[in-house]
């Protein structure tokens, strides 16, 4: 199984519009972060977690030529507003795109993208979706995806475990009941916004504490703000913990 970090930035992206800080003006391409999303590939299948406003740019950069399903963590703008750009895969593949989300996120998608769900636009040019409500673990082409409840402030959000990897973005708290599902993985991806505490996101120190507790073989931090320079931050982290960066590809055993 291969994981590709399509985007690793926070909701504003990095560089942040109008900012001239050291990270936003950095010449290091690792400091240029689009909104957070992950691609999961196995057995010729391509699964996307979240459709950010930058999805078109991400898909062109990574040369994505097919898409078999989309899974959503939650309904915030930086995780859903690129859904319309998935329509090209419907045009290519001529199969409605399966979309998996909890009921709150599906309701949000139906409001924002009503023209896609109700198919009332009479001039064509829109995709077709096949929505599925997540109410427990589900299987996609022989691989089990396990939804894991976490909290983004007071908003319930879904993390996902698939095989020996897990993706946990946009969280400030992981309930104790969810912890066992995240232990002893090959790859654990965690939100780590910055050093300063934040009411709805984990910071670097909190995520490092989780890595110490959950003991993955490798950990990658994502949803990164412009407070963290890539090279400078990685120099302070344990060897098995790295900031992810846009375009990073890793294999999961």
Phi, psi and omega per residue, in radians:
X1 nan 2.369 3.125
X2 -2.001 2.387 3.035
X3 -1.963 2.348 3.049
X4 -2.166 2.165 3.069
X5 -1.392 1.806 3.112
X6 -1.248 -0.693 3.101
X7 -2.540 2.575 -3.083
X8 -2.325 0.192 -3.084
X9 -1.630 3.015 3.061
X10 -1.421 -3.008 -2.969
X11 -1.118 -0.438 3.117
X12 -1.564 -0.164 -3.013
X13 1.273 2.902 3.079
X14 -2.365 2.156 0.077
X15 -1.090 2.577 3.033
X16 -1.493 2.380 -3.092
X17 -0.955 2.250 3.053
X18 1.421 0.049 -3.077
X19 -1.768 2.421 3.110
X20 -2.093 0.510 3.113
X21 -1.200 3.018 -3.059
X22 -1.093 -0.618 -3.124
X23 -1.353 -0.740 -3.129
X24 -1.148 -0.430 3.119
X25 -1.838 0.181 -3.098
X26 -1.147 2.436 3.045
X27 -1.393 -0.148 -3.137
X28 -1.289 2.070 -3.124
X29 -1.082 -0.372 3.096
X30 -1.178 -0.306 3.108
X31 -1.549 0.040 3.073
X32 -1.739 1.935 -2.959
X33 -2.178 2.098 2.995
X34 -1.466 3.067 -3.049
X35 -1.170 2.705 -2.824
X36 -1.357 2.269 -3.137
X37 -2.815 2.709 -3.103
X38 -2.350 2.446 3.050
X39 -1.891 2.313 3.137
X40 -2.069 2.136 -3.083
X41 -2.187 2.350 3.067
X42 -2.841 2.546 3.053
X43 0.854 0.651 3.118
X44 1.373 0.033 3.138
X45 -1.752 2.611 -3.092
X46 -2.250 2.017 -3.100
X47 -2.011 2.285 -3.133
X48 -1.876 2.292 3.015
X49 -1.825 1.905 3.129
X50 1.320 2.476 3.137
X51 -2.020 1.641 -3.056
X52 -1.330 2.896 3.055
X53 -1.047 -0.295 -3.132
X54 -1.698 0.205 -3.001
X55 -1.033 -0.719 -3.141
X56 -1.021 -0.828 3.122
X57 -1.072 -0.734 -3.129
X58 -1.130 -0.748 -3.119
X59 -1.150 -0.667 3.081
X60 -1.165 -0.746 -3.123
X61 -1.088 -0.732 -3.090
X62 -1.609 0.027 3.097
X63 0.989 0.843 3.102
X64 -1.317 2.154 -3.072
X65 -1.992 -0.157 3.054
X66 -2.587 2.766 3.111
X67 -2.592 2.202 -3.044
X68 -1.793 -0.423 3.130
X69 -2.922 2.733 3.042
X70 -2.172 2.364 3.068
X71 -2.062 2.357 -3.135
X72 -1.928 2.423 3.066
X73 -1.455 -0.661 3.131
X74 -2.993 3.112 -2.956
X75 -1.749 0.290 3.131
X76 -1.201 2.665 -3.002
X77 -0.950 -0.732 -3.075
X78 -1.234 -0.072 3.137
X79 -2.006 -0.146 -3.051
X80 -2.245 -0.351 -2.907
X81 -1.229 -0.127 3.055
X82 -1.596 0.129 -3.071
X83 -1.001 -0.652 -3.115
X84 -1.050 -0.514 -3.113
X85 -1.296 -0.100 3.034
X86 -1.377 -0.153 -3.058
X87 -1.081 -0.474 -3.137
X88 -1.080 -0.493 3.130
X89 -1.316 -0.532 2.996
X90 -1.151 -0.744 3.125
X91 -1.054 -0.687 -3.102
X92 -1.315 -0.747 -2.968
X93 -1.697 -0.333 3.112
X94 0.980 0.614 3.053
X95 -2.313 2.249 3.081
X96 -0.928 2.380 -3.037
X97 -1.386 2.073 3.075
X98 -1.137 2.305 -3.131
X99 -2.204 2.199 -3.089
X100 -2.030 2.237 -3.135
X101 -2.828 2.805 3.041
X102 -1.280 2.998 -2.992
X103 -1.105 -0.675 -3.135
X104 -1.116 -0.732 -3.137
X105 -1.218 -0.706 3.078
X106 -1.050 -0.715 3.111
X107 -1.098 -0.704 3.110
X108 -1.126 -0.764 3.125
X109 -1.089 -0.685 3.129
X110 -1.132 -0.537 3.088
X111 -1.315 -0.849 -3.063
X112 -1.213 -0.677 -3.070
X113 -2.029 0.819 -3.085
X114 -1.007 -0.630 -3.102
X115 -1.138 -0.459 3.094
X116 -1.375 -0.784 -3.061
X117 -1.252 -0.666 -3.090
X118 -1.641 -0.131 3.032
X119 0.956 0.669 -3.116
X120 -1.614 -0.179 -3.138
X121 -1.262 1.992 -2.915
X122 -1.467 -0.080 -3.055
X123 -1.695 0.067 3.140
X124 1.386 -2.931 3.089
X125 1.405 0.178 3.083
X126 -2.011 2.705 3.136
X127 -1.419 3.107 3.028
X128 -2.191 2.367 -3.115
X129 -2.001 2.662 3.070
X130 -2.113 1.574 -3.002
X131 -1.352 2.457 3.097
X132 -2.305 2.229 3.087
X133 -1.430 2.243 3.088
X134 -1.433 2.047 3.054
X135 -2.314 0.377 3.142
X136 2.826 -3.053 -3.137
X137 -1.137 2.655 -3.140
X138 -2.475 2.825 -3.072
X139 -2.046 2.361 3.063
X140 -2.195 1.929 3.077
X141 0.867 0.884 3.024
X142 1.487 -0.012 3.109
X143 -2.000 2.361 -3.124
X144 -1.537 2.301 3.033
X145 -1.968 2.126 -3.071
X146 -1.903 1.985 3.075
X147 -1.270 2.422 -3.092
X148 -2.189 2.025 -3.122
X149 -1.199 2.262 2.997
X150 -2.372 3.014 -3.114
X151 -2.100 2.325 3.104
X152 -1.911 1.491 -2.861
X153 1.210 -2.060 3.060
X154 -1.876 0.181 3.137
X155 -1.608 2.168 3.032
X156 -1.170 2.280 -3.126
X157 -2.281 2.658 3.085
X158 -1.784 2.197 2.824
X159 -1.603 2.947 -3.134
X160 -2.427 2.393 2.955
X161 -1.899 2.364 3.103
X162 -2.496 2.033 -3.053
X163 1.067 -2.271 -3.089
X164 -1.755 0.519 3.141
X165 -2.393 2.744 3.058
X166 -2.535 2.580 -3.121
X167 -2.136 2.018 -3.046
X168 -2.233 1.541 -3.131
X169 -1.870 2.776 3.077
X170 0.920 1.114 3.076
X171 -2.413 2.652 2.970
X172 -2.052 -0.404 -3.130
X173 -2.457 2.388 2.971
X174 -1.924 2.027 3.132
X175 -1.030 2.631 3.141
X176 -1.018 -0.595 -3.127
X177 -1.175 -0.341 3.133
X178 -1.572 -0.332 -3.037
X179 -0.996 -0.781 -3.088
X180 -1.041 -0.466 -3.137
X181 -1.290 -0.178 -3.069
X182 -1.964 0.127 -3.055
X183 -1.483 2.519 2.917
X184 1.015 0.693 3.117
X185 -1.471 2.855 2.959
X186 -1.252 -0.812 -3.110
X187 -2.310 2.208 3.052
X188 -2.138 2.126 3.121
X189 -1.846 2.199 -3.065
X190 -2.252 2.489 2.915
X191 -1.013 2.336 3.047
X192 -2.674 1.464 -2.930
X193 -1.114 -0.819 -3.007
X194 -2.970 -2.980 3.052
X195 -1.482 -0.739 -3.112
X196 -1.142 2.389 3.114
X197 -1.016 2.632 -3.134
X198 -2.389 2.514 -3.060
X199 -1.210 -0.373 -3.073
X200 -2.168 0.034 -3.132
X201 -2.321 2.574 2.971
X202 -1.237 2.559 3.034
X203 -1.837 -3.125 -3.051
X204 -1.036 -0.824 -3.084
X205 -1.137 -0.700 3.112
X206 -1.154 -0.707 3.136
X207 -1.234 -0.599 3.046
X208 -1.104 -0.678 3.095
X209 -1.105 -0.661 3.090
X210 -1.170 -0.692 3.079
X211 -1.050 -0.752 3.115
X212 -1.065 -0.682 -3.125
X213 -1.333 -0.776 -3.005
X214 -1.473 -0.355 2.992
X215 0.987 0.931 2.988
X216 -1.286 2.781 3.046
X217 -1.204 -0.663 3.087
X218 -2.400 2.532 3.062
X219 -2.299 2.487 3.104
X220 -2.247 2.390 3.136
X221 -1.762 2.481 -3.122
X222 -2.443 -3.039 -3.061
X223 0.944 0.957 -2.952
X224 -1.699 2.304 3.118
X225 -1.514 3.073 -3.128
X226 -1.339 0.055 3.051
X227 -1.253 -0.392 -3.021
X228 -1.932 2.031 2.974
X229 -1.357 2.443 -3.033
X230 -1.082 -1.020 -3.057
X231 -1.163 -0.774 -3.095
X232 -1.120 -0.679 -3.137
X233 -1.250 -0.775 3.123
X234 -1.029 -0.552 3.140
X235 -1.136 -0.335 -3.121
X236 -1.732 -0.114 -3.029
X237 -1.641 2.709 3.015
X238 -1.011 2.746 -3.023
X239 -1.071 -0.507 -3.086
X240 -1.638 0.153 3.114
X241 -2.162 2.239 -3.129
X242 -2.369 2.654 2.831
X243 -1.235 2.274 2.996
X244 -1.270 2.887 3.057
X245 -2.480 2.749 -3.122
X246 -1.003 2.275 3.119
X247 1.582 -0.120 3.126
X248 -1.095 2.265 3.093
X249 -2.070 2.338 3.110
X250 -2.361 2.615 3.072
X251 -1.725 2.461 3.103
X252 -1.972 2.205 -3.092
X253 -1.212 nan nan
